[in-house]
Amino acid sequence: SIIAMKSFSLSVVIASALTVMAATKLGFPVSTTHALTGALIGAGFFASLNGVNISKLWNSFFLPLLVSPFIALATALILYPLFRCLRIQCGVEKETCICIGNETLAIVQPGQTHEQALAMVRVAELPTIRMGALPQCMEQYSGKVFGFRAKMVLDQLHFMSSGIVSFARGLNDTPKIAAFLLLAHTVSTTVGILMVAIAIALGGILHANQVADTVSNKITSMNAGQGFTANLVTGLLVILASQFGLPVSTTHVSCGALFGIGAVTHQAQWKNIFSIILAWVITLPVAAGLGAMSFYILKGIGV
């Protein structure tokens, strides 16, 4: 059985890890589950005389991966307007702020040529005043919920929702990765799960900045309430999927929720969204190629 082959299990782990690390370096939020699936196909094609059971992979991996972002998008489309109506009913309003500060301006005399302007340009710092719910003013909420300041309540809920997403990721992703280490008979169950958990934490601390920037700023503009909604949708859907043993992607679900938020607020950055979807499509063949290559190399050196 190919399951008992160390070269197969290790090649899947190596190929999926290289795929995800490359995507992370480029700032693309791709799915670890998607990379594992691609690596399974690539390594399995060469490891098994009967090839790959595509039907089984479709039902076990592809279908949940394909459907989950759409479910997240639809849930966000429904849930965020409900939360917005609830906020209005509670009398919580967005604050209109006034930003006061200095702005650096280049002053050019009229009638000058381009060369003269460059030679004689003067720089001045002038006071500016801007009014409105601008991103530069940090849009916040005013009012009270159950006697507490709305901003304080939302900040606490936002923090809790982030914890729910982290818990959901560990619940769904850690067993998938640890399983391949167990199949390779390299570590025990407890040690394998602990190693994966530590590696996920270290990866997030050391190399999460670019992906975090993409997810936070390049899919859609968000205020705290919208971010809370996206987190809640992501965490609950991934936890629900885990209860049914469905290997969904936390990344796909999270991005799907953000796509929904961007669609309902009309602030979605579709060019960046299409780039992310393209990265998802490319993940599978890249991981498959690396899986086949890793298996070939490991078999060649007698693993």
C-alpha positions in Angstrom: 0.0 0.0 0.0 1.3 3.5 -0.9 0.0 4.7 2.5 2.8 2.7 4.2 5.5 4.2 1.9 7.5 6.9 3.8 8.5 8.4 0.4 4.8 9.0 -0.5 3.8 10.7 2.8 7.0 12.8 3.0 6.7 13.9 -0.6 3.1 15.1 0.0 4.3 17.1 3.1 7.3 18.6 1.3 5.4 19.5 -1.9 2.5 21.2 -0.1 4.9 23.0 2.3 6.9 24.4 -0.6 3.8 25.5 -2.5 2.3 27.3 0.5 5.7 28.9 1.4 6.1 30.2 -2.2 2.6 31.7 -2.2 3.2 33.2 1.2 6.4 34.9 0.0 4.4 36.4 -2.9 1.6 37.5 -0.5 -1.1 35.2 -1.9 -3.5 33.7 0.6 -3.7 30.1 -0.7 -5.1 27.0 0.9 -3.0 24.4 2.7 -5.7 21.9 2.1 -5.6 22.7 -1.6 -1.9 22.3 -1.7 -2.1 19.0 0.1 -4.7 17.8 -2.4 -2.5 18.7 -5.4 0.5 17.0 -3.8 -1.5 13.9 -3.2 -2.4 13.7 -6.9 1.2 14.3 -8.0 2.8 11.8 -5.7 -0.1 9.3 -5.9 0.1 9.3 -9.7 3.6 7.8 -9.6 3.3 5.9 -6.3 0.3 3.8 -7.2 0.0 1.3 -10.1 -3.7 2.1 -10.3 -3.2 5.9 -10.4 -5.4 8.3 -8.4 -9.0 7.8 -7.4 -10.3 11.1 -8.7 -13.9 10.3 -7.7 -12.8 9.8 -4.1 -10.7 13.0 -4.1 -13.6 14.9 -5.6 -16.0 13.9 -2.9 -13.5 14.1 0.0 -11.5 17.2 -0.9 -12.5 19.1 -4.1 -16.2 19.5 -3.4 -15.8 21.0 0.1 -13.0 23.2 -1.2 -15.1 24.4 -4.1 -18.4 25.0 -2.3 -17.1 26.5 1.0 -16.1 30.0 -0.3 -19.5 30.4 -2.0 -21.3 29.5 1.3 -19.1 32.0 3.1 -19.8 34.7 0.6 -23.6 34.1 0.8 -23.5 34.0 4.6 -21.6 37.3 4.7 -24.1 38.8 2.2 -26.9 37.9 4.5 -25.4 38.4 8.0 -23.7 41.8 7.5 -26.9 43.6 6.5 -28.7 42.0 9.5 -25.9 43.2 11.8 -26.1 46.7 10.3 -29.9 46.8 10.9 -29.3 45.7 14.5 -26.7 48.4 15.0 -29.1 51.1 13.7 -32.0 49.7 15.9 -29.7 50.0 18.9 -29.0 53.6 18.1 -25.3 53.0 17.3 -24.1 55.4 14.6 -20.9 55.9 12.7 -18.9 58.8 14.1 -18.3 61.8 11.8 -14.8 63.1 12.6 -12.7 66.1 11.8 -9.0 65.5 10.9 -6.7 68.4 11.6 -3.0 68.3 10.7 -0.3 69.6 8.3 0.0 68.6 4.6 3.2 69.1 2.6 2.5 70.8 -0.7 4.8 71.8 -3.6 4.2 75.4 -4.7 4.9 76.3 -8.4 4.5 79.8 -9.9 2.1 80.0 -12.8 3.5 80.4 -16.3 6.8 78.5 -15.6 8.2 75.8 -17.9 8.6 72.3 -16.5 12.4 72.8 -16.1 11.9 76.2 -14.4 9.3 74.7 -12.1 11.7 71.9 -11.0 14.5 74.4 -10.4 12.4 76.9 -8.4 9.9 74.6 -6.7 9.1 75.6 -3.1 7.8 73.2 -0.5 5.4 74.4 2.2 3.6 72.7 5.1 0.1 74.0 5.3 -2.6 73.3 7.9 -5.5 71.2 6.6 -8.9 70.3 7.9 -11.0 67.4 6.6 -14.4 66.4 7.8 -16.3 63.1 7.2 -16.1 59.4 7.9 -12.8 59.1 6.2 -10.5 56.1 6.5 -7.7 58.4 7.6 -9.9 59.4 10.6 -10.4 55.8 11.8 -14.1 55.3 11.4 -15.6 54.3 14.7 -19.1 53.8 16.3 -20.8 56.1 18.8 -23.6 55.0 21.2 -24.1 52.3 23.8 -25.1 48.7 23.8 -26.6 47.3 27.1 -25.2 50.3 28.8 -21.6 49.9 27.5 -19.8 52.0 24.9 -20.4 50.5 21.4 -16.7 50.8 20.5 -15.6 48.9 23.6 -18.2 46.1 23.0 -17.2 45.8 19.3 -13.5 45.7 20.1 -14.0 42.8 22.6 -16.2 40.9 20.1 -13.7 41.5 17.3 -10.9 40.1 19.5 -13.0 37.1 20.4 -14.0 36.4 16.8 -10.3 36.4 15.9 -9.7 33.7 18.5 -12.6 31.7 17.1 -11.0 31.8 13.6 -7.6 30.7 15.1 -9.3 27.8 17.0 -11.2 26.8 13.8 -8.0 26.7 11.8 -6.3 24.5 14.4 -9.4 22.3 14.6 -9.6 21.7 10.8 -6.0 22.1 9.5 -3.8 20.6 12.1 -5.2 17.0 11.8 -4.8 17.1 8.0 -1.1 17.9 8.2 -0.3 15.8 11.2 -1.9 12.8 9.5 0.9 12.6 6.9 3.6 12.7 9.5 1.8 9.8 11.3 1.5 7.8 8.0 5.2 8.2 7.5 5.7 6.6 11.0 8.1 9.4 12.0 6.4 10.5 15.2 3.6 9.6 17.6 0.1 11.2 17.4 0.7 13.6 20.3 4.1 14.7 19.1 2.9 15.1 15.5 0.0 17.4 16.4 2.3 19.4 18.8 4.9 19.8 16.0 2.3 21.0 13.5 0.7 23.4 16.0 4.1 24.9 16.9 5.1 25.2 13.2 1.8 27.0 12.4 2.3 29.4 15.2 5.9 30.1 14.2 5.0 30.5 10.6 2.3 33.1 11.5 4.7 35.1 13.7 7.6 35.1 11.3 6.1 35.2 7.8 2.5 36.3 7.9 2.9 40.0 7.2 2.4 39.9 3.4 -0.6 37.5 3.4 -2.1 39.5 6.4 -1.8 42.7 4.4 -3.4 41.1 1.4 -6.4 39.8 3.4 -6.8 42.9 5.5 -6.3 45.7 2.9 -6.3 44.3 -0.7 -9.7 42.5 -0.9 -12.0 45.2 0.5 -11.9 48.2 2.8 -13.4 47.3 6.2 -14.3 48.9 9.4 -14.3 47.1 12.7 -17.9 45.8 12.4 -17.3 44.4 8.9 -14.1 42.7 10.1 -15.9 41.2 13.0 -18.6 39.8 10.6 -16.0 38.2 8.3 -14.3 36.6 11.3 -17.5 35.3 12.7 -18.6 33.8 9.4 -15.2 32.2 8.9 -14.9 30.7 12.4 -18.4 29.3 12.6 -18.4 27.7 9.1 -15.0 26.1 9.6 -16.0 24.7 13.0 -19.2 23.4 11.5 -17.4 21.7 8.7 -14.9 20.2 11.1 -17.8 18.6 13.0 -18.8 16.8 9.8 -15.2 15.8 9.0 -15.1 18.0 5.9 -11.5 19.2 5.1 -12.4 22.8 4.1 -9.9 25.6 3.7 -9.9 28.3 6.4 -8.2 30.6 3.8 -10.9 30.0 1.2 -13.7 30.5 3.7 -12.1 33.6 5.1 -11.6 35.1 1.6 -15.1 34.1 0.6 -16.5 36.0 3.6 -14.4 39.1 2.7 -15.7 38.8 -0.9 -19.2 38.9 0.4 -18.4 42.0 2.7 -16.9 43.8 -0.3 -19.8 43.0 -2.5 -22.4 44.3 -0.1 -20.5 47.5 0.8 -19.5 48.0 -2.9 -15.8 48.4 -1.9 -14.5 45.0 -3.2 -11.2 45.4 -5.1 -12.1 43.0 -7.9 -8.7 43.1 -9.6 -7.0 41.8 -6.5 -9.8 39.3 -5.9 -9.3 37.8 -9.4 -5.6 37.6 -8.7 -6.3 35.6 -5.5 -8.7 33.2 -7.3 -6.0 32.7 -10.0 -3.5 31.8 -7.3 -6.0 29.2 -6.0 -6.3 27.7 -9.5 -2.5 27.6 -9.9 -2.0 26.0 -6.5 -3.2 22.6 -7.6 -0.9 22.0 -10.6 2.1 23.5 -8.8 1.6 21.3 -5.8 1.0 18.2 -8.0 4.3 18.9 -9.9 6.3 19.3 -6.7 4.6 16.2 -5.3 5.7 14.1 -8.3 9.2 15.5 -8.2 9.6 15.0 -4.4 8.4 11.4 -4.7 10.8 10.7 -7.6 13.7 12.1 -5.6 12.9 10.4 -2.4 12.5 7.0 -4.1 15.8 7.6 -5.9 17.7 8.0 -2.7 16.0 5.0 -1.1 13.5 6.6 1.3 
